[in-house]
Amino acid sequence: MAVSRNVDLLEPIDLAEHLGKVELYLGQVCQIAGISKMQLDYWTNKAQIPTKGKKQRIYDIDALETVMLIKQAKDKGLNLGAAIDAARRFREASAAPAA
């Protein structure tokens, strides 16, 4: 019964607080966003999405969000340039303090 008493010591963890620490490799970003590696490479260059790493690109959560916003815009019929612009504007609007 000692195990059940130990469980009472635990509290829920808010994973959102830790997402800023997450780093994803190219393949993981592709799998999450539902795009090919060629698309991700092209979008990363075209949209100037910041990455880390020298031998292999590493994406943070902000970069993943940008990729997913571009994918969403493309799925809604926008060309890549317009999709990148829409993603950039959306992120800027989301980051702006509410008036």
Beta strands, then each sheet from edge to edge (+ up, - down):
strand 1: 23-25
strand 2: 58-60
sheet 1: 1+ 2-
end
